[in-house]
Amino acid sequence: MINKRGFASDNNSGVHPEIMKAMIDANEGHTIAYGDDAYTERAKQKLYDHFGDDIDIYFVFIGTAANVLGLNAATSSWNSVICAETSHINVDECGAPEKFNGFKLLSVETPDGKLSVELIQKHMHGFGFEHHSQPKVISITQATELGTVYTVDEIKALSDFAHQNNMYVHMDGARIANAAVKLGLGFKEFTKDVGVDILSFGGTKNGMMYGEAILFLNKDLGENFKYVRKQGMQLASKMRFISAQFERYLSDDLWYRNAKHSNKMAQLLADQIKEIPQIKITQEVDANGVFAIVPSREIIEELKMEYFFYDWDESKNEVRWMTSFDTQEEDIHKFVDLIKKKLTT
C-alpha cells in the first residue's frame, strides 16, 4: 500500500533516494564508532566548506536535542531564553529546554513568528538583580514556525543587540535550507556573518531520515560540549549513519534542490488558493508552509479525510499546509480541486 502524500508536515515525507543509498553504502563492513570515522570527518568538512573551519560541529539524532543541548552550552539554570511564542522550543518540545537546562523561557507574541529588538524589550530588565532570572539568549527560528523568513538585516539587528547586552543568539534551523533558498544566500551569510552564536542545523525535514547538527559558530561556547552531548544521550555509537546522510545531503547541492522544490510547491499551492475567495492566507509564504483560514470546521474535517494536515488555530479555523521535497504538482492540483468541490457542495 502506498500512503498518499498529504500536507501535514515535511516530517511525514520519506527519505530522498540518494540519501537512502548513502546509508546503504555506509552499511558495508566495520568502522570506528562514536564519530571517529571517515564518514563523520567528511560530513564535518562539508559543513566547514559552508561555514569556515573555525567552528565546532556535533551531530545528534533529533531537532529537540539540537535545540536543548545547544542552549545548554550558553546558559546556566538562573538564566532565561527569549523566544517567539510560536517557537518550537516553547510549543513543541514538551518543556524539555526548561527541564534539561533549568532556565526560564520568556515568550514573545509576534504577528509573523519573527522577533525584533522592539518586541523583546519587555524582557530586557532585571540584569544583576538576584531575584530575577537573567536573560542570556535570544532564540530565533529560520524559517519560522509560521513559514516566514528573517532577512539578513533583521538577524543582524538582533545579534548586535544581544551582544551589546552580553547575550547570545541561538538559531533553530530545522528548515534552514528553505530559508537559504528564499534569501538566495549561502548559510554563512545569514548566520555566522551576522553574529549568530549557536545553530541547530536541520536536515530531517528536507530529505534526510534522521539527524541534526549543532554548530557552535562562536567556538568558545563549544568547550567541553562533548560531555554535554554524552550526558544528553545524543552521542550515537553508529554515527556513520547520521554522517553519511549529511555528506550526501551537502553534496551536489542536494539540500538546495530539495528545498527549492518544496518552496516552489508551497508557492504553487498559495497561488491557487489565492484564487478561492472563501479562503484567506494569513502569512507570507516565504518557505514551504501555507497558513490559511477555511470557512468551516466541517470542510476542514472533510479535507483531512483525504489529505491529512494540522489545525493551527482552531478558534478561527486557521490551518497549516506544508509541502515537502517529494510533493508533486499533481498533489497540489488535486488538493485544490477538492477544496473547490467542498466549497460548492
C-alpha positions as CSV (number, residue, x, y, z in Angstrom):
1,M,0.0,0.0,0.0
2,I,1.3,3.4,-1.0
3,N,0.5,6.2,1.5
4,K,-1.0,9.3,-0.1
5,R,1.2,12.4,0.2
6,G,-0.6,15.0,2.4
7,F,0.2,18.4,3.7
8,A,0.6,17.8,7.4
9,S,4.4,18.1,7.8
10,D,7.6,17.8,5.9
11,N,8.4,15.3,8.7
12,N,5.9,13.0,7.1
13,S,7.8,12.7,3.8
14,G,10.2,9.8,3.1
15,V,13.9,9.7,2.7
16,H,15.4,11.1,-0.5
17,P,16.7,8.1,-2.6
18,E,20.2,9.5,-2.9
19,I,20.4,9.8,0.9
20,M,19.0,6.3,1.4
21,K,21.7,5.0,-1.0
22,A,24.4,6.8,1.0
23,M,23.2,5.0,4.2
24,I,23.1,1.6,2.4
25,D,26.7,2.3,1.1
26,A,27.8,3.1,4.7
27,N,26.5,-0.2,5.8
28,E,29.4,-2.1,4.3
29,G,32.0,-3.5,6.7
30,H,33.1,-2.1,10.0
31,T,34.3,1.3,11.1
32,I,35.2,3.0,14.3
33,A,32.3,4.0,16.5
34,Y,31.2,7.3,18.2
35,G,32.1,9.6,15.3
36,D,35.8,8.7,14.9
37,D,35.2,7.5,11.4
38,A,35.8,8.7,7.9
39,Y,32.1,9.4,7.1
40,T,31.9,11.9,10.1
41,E,35.1,13.6,9.1
42,R,33.8,14.1,5.5
43,A,30.5,15.3,6.7
44,K,32.1,17.8,9.0
45,Q,34.3,19.0,6.1
46,K,31.1,19.7,4.1
47,L,29.9,22.0,6.9
48,Y,33.3,23.6,7.2
49,D,33.1,24.4,3.5
50,H,29.9,26.3,4.2
51,F,30.7,28.0,7.5
52,G,34.5,28.1,7.7
53,D,36.7,25.8,9.8
54,D,36.7,28.0,12.9
55,I,33.5,26.3,14.3
56,D,32.7,23.2,16.3
57,I,30.3,20.6,15.0
58,Y,28.3,18.0,16.9
59,F,25.9,15.5,15.3
60,V,22.8,14.5,17.2
61,F,19.7,12.4,16.5
62,I,16.8,14.9,16.6
63,G,16.0,18.6,16.4
64,T,14.8,18.9,20.0
65,A,18.1,17.6,21.2
66,A,19.9,20.1,18.9
67,N,18.0,23.0,20.4
68,V,18.1,21.8,24.0
69,L,21.7,20.8,24.2
70,G,22.9,23.8,22.1
71,L,21.1,26.2,24.5
72,N,22.7,24.3,27.4
73,A,26.1,25.4,26.3
74,A,25.2,29.1,26.6
75,T,23.2,29.1,29.8
76,S,23.0,28.4,33.5
77,S,20.0,27.5,35.5
78,W,19.4,31.1,36.6
79,N,19.3,32.4,33.0
80,S,16.3,32.9,30.7
81,V,15.9,32.5,26.9
82,I,13.8,34.9,24.9
83,C,11.8,33.3,22.1
84,A,8.8,33.7,20.0
85,E,5.5,32.5,21.5
86,T,5.2,30.2,18.4
87,S,8.7,28.8,18.6
88,H,9.4,25.1,18.7
89,I,11.2,25.3,22.0
90,N,8.2,27.0,23.5
91,V,5.4,24.9,22.0
92,D,6.5,21.6,20.7
93,E,9.3,20.3,22.9
94,C,7.2,19.3,26.0
95,G,9.2,21.6,28.3
96,A,12.5,19.8,27.5
97,P,14.5,23.0,27.3
98,E,13.5,24.1,30.8
99,K,13.6,20.6,32.3
100,F,17.0,19.7,30.9
101,N,18.7,23.1,31.4
102,G,16.8,24.6,34.3
103,F,16.5,28.0,32.6
104,K,13.3,30.0,32.1
105,L,11.7,30.6,28.7
106,L,10.4,34.1,28.1
107,S,8.0,34.1,25.2
108,V,7.0,37.0,23.0
109,E,3.8,37.3,21.0
110,T,4.6,38.1,17.3
111,P,2.4,38.7,14.3
112,D,4.5,36.6,12.0
113,G,6.7,34.4,14.1
114,K,9.7,36.8,14.0
115,L,11.3,38.5,16.9
116,S,12.6,42.1,16.8
117,V,14.5,44.3,19.1
118,E,11.4,46.3,19.8
119,L,9.3,43.2,20.7
120,I,11.8,41.7,23.2
121,Q,12.3,45.0,25.1
122,K,9.7,44.0,27.7
123,H,12.0,41.2,28.9
124,M,15.2,43.3,29.0
125,H,15.3,44.1,32.6
126,G,16.4,42.7,36.0
127,F,20.1,42.4,35.0
128,G,22.2,41.8,38.1
129,F,19.1,41.6,40.3
130,E,19.3,38.3,42.2
131,H,15.5,37.9,42.4
132,H,15.1,37.9,38.6
133,S,16.1,35.3,36.0
134,Q,18.9,36.7,33.9
135,P,18.2,37.0,30.1
136,K,21.1,35.3,28.3
137,V,20.0,34.0,24.9
138,I,17.7,35.3,22.1
139,S,16.4,32.2,20.2
140,I,15.1,32.7,16.7
141,T,13.8,30.2,14.1
142,Q,14.8,30.3,10.4
143,A,12.4,29.7,8.7
144,T,9.9,30.4,11.4
145,E,7.1,28.2,12.6
146,L,4.8,30.4,10.6
147,G,6.7,29.9,7.4
148,T,8.2,33.3,7.3
149,V,11.9,34.1,6.8
150,Y,14.1,36.6,8.7
151,T,16.1,39.0,6.5
152,V,19.8,39.4,7.0
153,D,19.3,42.8,8.5
154,E,16.7,41.5,10.9
155,I,19.1,38.9,12.2
156,K,22.0,41.3,12.4
157,A,19.9,43.7,14.4
158,L,19.0,41.0,17.0
159,S,22.6,39.8,17.1
160,D,24.1,43.2,17.6
161,F,21.5,43.9,20.4
162,A,22.2,40.6,22.1
163,H,26.0,41.1,22.1
164,Q,25.7,44.7,23.3
165,N,23.8,43.2,26.3
166,N,26.2,40.3,27.0
167,M,23.8,37.8,25.5
168,Y,24.0,35.2,22.7
169,V,21.9,34.3,19.7
170,H,20.6,30.8,19.0
171,M,19.0,29.9,15.7
172,D,16.7,26.9,15.3
173,G,17.5,26.0,11.7
174,A,15.2,23.0,11.3
175,R,14.2,24.5,7.9
176,I,17.3,26.5,7.3
177,A,17.6,25.2,3.7
178,N,14.2,26.6,2.9
179,A,15.3,29.9,4.3
180,A,18.5,29.9,2.3
181,V,16.6,29.3,-0.9
182,K,14.2,32.1,-0.1
183,L,17.0,34.5,0.6
184,G,19.2,33.4,-2.3
185,L,22.2,33.2,0.1
186,G,24.6,30.7,1.5
187,F,24.1,29.5,5.0
188,K,27.0,31.5,6.5
189,E,25.8,34.8,5.1
190,F,22.7,34.9,7.4
191,T,24.1,33.1,10.4
192,K,27.8,33.4,11.3
193,D,28.4,36.5,9.3
194,V,25.7,38.4,11.2
195,G,26.5,37.2,14.6
196,V,24.6,34.0,15.3
197,D,26.4,32.1,18.0
198,I,24.7,28.7,18.0
199,L,22.9,27.0,15.1
200,S,20.7,23.9,15.1
201,F,21.3,22.8,11.5
202,G,18.4,20.6,10.3
203,G,18.2,18.0,7.6
204,T,15.3,15.7,8.6
205,K,12.6,18.0,7.2
206,N,14.4,18.2,3.8
207,G,15.1,14.6,2.8
208,M,17.2,13.0,5.5
209,M,16.0,10.1,7.6
210,Y,17.1,11.5,10.9
211,G,20.0,13.5,12.3
212,E,20.7,17.2,13.0
213,A,23.9,19.1,13.7
214,I,24.7,21.6,16.5
215,L,27.1,24.2,15.1
216,F,29.0,26.4,17.5
217,L,29.7,29.4,15.3
218,N,31.0,31.1,18.4
219,K,33.6,28.4,19.1
220,D,34.1,29.4,22.7
221,L,30.7,28.0,23.5
222,G,31.6,24.5,22.3
223,E,34.2,24.0,25.0
224,N,33.5,20.7,26.9
225,F,30.4,20.2,24.8
226,K,31.3,16.6,24.1
227,Y,30.5,15.8,27.7
228,V,27.1,17.6,27.4
229,R,26.2,15.6,24.4
230,K,27.1,12.3,26.1
231,Q,25.1,13.2,29.2
232,G,22.3,14.3,26.9
233,M,22.1,10.8,25.4
234,Q,22.9,12.1,21.9
235,L,26.3,10.5,21.2
236,A,25.5,8.0,18.5
237,S,27.6,4.8,18.6
238,K,27.0,4.2,14.9
239,M,27.3,7.8,14.0
240,R,28.4,7.0,10.4
241,F,24.7,6.6,9.5
242,I,24.0,10.2,10.5
243,S,27.2,11.5,8.9
244,A,26.7,9.6,5.7
245,Q,23.4,11.4,5.3
246,F,24.9,14.8,5.9
247,E,27.7,14.1,3.5
248,R,25.3,13.3,0.7
249,Y,22.8,16.0,1.7
250,L,25.5,18.6,1.4
251,S,27.0,17.3,-1.9
252,D,25.9,18.4,-5.4
253,D,23.5,20.9,-3.9
254,L,21.0,18.2,-3.0
255,W,19.9,20.3,0.1
256,Y,19.3,23.2,-2.3
257,R,17.4,21.2,-4.9
258,N,15.1,19.7,-2.2
259,A,14.4,23.0,-0.5
260,K,13.9,24.8,-3.8
261,H,11.3,22.3,-4.8
262,S,9.4,22.3,-1.5
263,N,9.3,26.1,-1.6
264,K,8.1,26.1,-5.2
265,M,5.3,23.7,-4.3
266,A,4.2,25.9,-1.4
267,Q,4.1,28.9,-3.7
268,L,2.1,27.0,-6.3
269,L,-0.4,26.0,-3.6
270,A,-0.6,29.6,-2.3
271,D,-1.1,31.0,-5.8
272,Q,-4.0,28.6,-6.5
273,I,-5.6,29.2,-3.0
274,K,-5.5,32.9,-3.6
275,E,-8.0,32.4,-6.5
276,I,-10.5,31.0,-4.0
277,P,-12.2,34.0,-2.3
278,Q,-13.6,32.0,0.6
279,I,-10.1,31.2,1.9
280,K,-7.7,33.7,3.4
281,I,-4.0,33.2,3.5
282,T,-2.7,34.6,6.8
283,Q,1.1,34.7,6.5
284,E,3.6,35.5,3.8
285,V,4.6,32.3,2.0
286,D,8.4,32.6,2.3
287,A,9.3,28.9,2.6
288,N,7.3,25.6,2.4
289,G,4.3,26.4,4.6
290,V,0.9,27.9,3.8
291,F,-1.3,29.2,6.6
292,A,-4.9,29.8,5.8
293,I,-8.4,30.3,7.2
294,V,-11.0,27.9,5.9
295,P,-14.7,28.8,6.2
296,S,-15.9,26.0,8.4
297,R,-14.8,23.1,10.6
298,E,-16.9,20.7,8.5
299,I,-14.9,21.5,5.4
300,I,-11.6,21.2,7.3
301,E,-12.5,17.7,8.6
302,E,-13.7,16.6,5.2
303,L,-10.5,17.7,3.6
304,K,-8.4,15.9,6.3
305,M,-10.1,12.6,5.4
306,E,-8.3,12.7,2.0
307,Y,-5.3,14.9,2.5
308,F,-4.2,15.0,6.2
309,F,-3.0,18.3,7.6
310,Y,-3.0,20.0,11.0
311,D,-5.0,22.8,12.5
312,W,-3.0,25.9,13.6
313,D,-5.7,27.9,15.4
314,E,-9.0,26.1,15.8
315,S,-10.7,29.2,17.2
316,K,-10.6,30.9,13.8
317,N,-10.4,27.8,11.5
318,E,-6.8,28.5,10.7
319,V,-4.8,25.6,9.2
320,R,-1.3,24.8,8.2
321,W,-0.4,23.2,4.9
322,M,3.2,22.0,4.5
323,T,4.9,20.9,1.3
324,S,8.0,18.6,1.1
325,F,10.8,17.7,-1.2
326,D,8.7,15.0,-2.7
327,T,5.4,17.0,-3.1
328,Q,4.2,16.8,-6.8
329,E,2.3,19.4,-8.8
330,E,-0.4,16.8,-9.2
331,D,-0.8,16.7,-5.4
332,I,-1.4,20.4,-5.4
333,H,-3.9,20.4,-8.2
334,K,-5.9,17.5,-6.8
335,F,-6.0,19.1,-3.4
336,V,-7.1,22.5,-4.7
337,D,-9.8,20.8,-6.8
338,L,-11.0,19.0,-3.7
339,I,-11.2,22.3,-1.8
340,K,-13.2,23.9,-4.6
341,K,-15.6,20.9,-4.6
342,K,-16.2,21.0,-0.9
343,L,-16.8,24.8,-1.0
344,T,-19.5,24.4,-3.7
345,T,-21.4,21.4,-2.3
